[in-house]
Amino acid sequence: MGISTIGIPGLILILMITLIVFGPKKLPEIGSAIGQTLSEFKKSANNLIEEPKQEENSKE
């Protein structure tokens, strides 16, 4: 089983548990922090992919 098999009911359950644990006032802050983290991760991953390509081009 992978994370792709969660489905809509699973996502609703996760959202409800998150609301109970953190409360509705903290939810936007948590969402923003997760978004920033994912953005930084994507940026770092793209940099790791682009560096070898740049090195190959500079050797030619």
N, C-alpha and C positions, 0 to 999 in steps of 0.2 A: 504494500500500500504506500502510495506516495502522497505528497501534498496536493497533487492535482485531482485527487479523488474525494476531496472534502465536500464539494457541492454547496448548493445554496443553504440547505438546512444547517450544515456545519458552520458556515460563515455567520448565519444568524445567531447560532448558539455562542460562537466566539464573541460576537459583538455584544450580546446580552451579558455574558460573563464579564467582559471588559467594562461595560457600563456599571455593573454592580460593584466591581473591585475599585475602579478609579473614579466613578461618578461622571455625570455629564459635563461638568465644568472643566475637567482635565482632558477630556477626549480630544478637543481641537489641538491642544498642546502636544499630546502624544502623536496625533496624526501628522502634525507639522514636523516633529522630530524624526518620525519614521521616514517621511518624504525627503528630508534633508540627508538622512543617512543613506537612503537608496540612491539619491543623486550623487553623493560623494563616491559611493561604491561604483556606480556606472562610470563616473569620470576616471577613477583610478584604473578600472578594468580596461577602458578604452586607451588610456596612456600606456598600460602594459602591452597591449596589442600593437599599438602604433610604434613603440620604440624599436622593436626588431625590424619592422618594415622600413623605418627611416635609416637604420644602420645598413640594411641591404642596399638601399638606393645610394647611400654615400660611398659604398665600396665600389660601385660600378663606375 
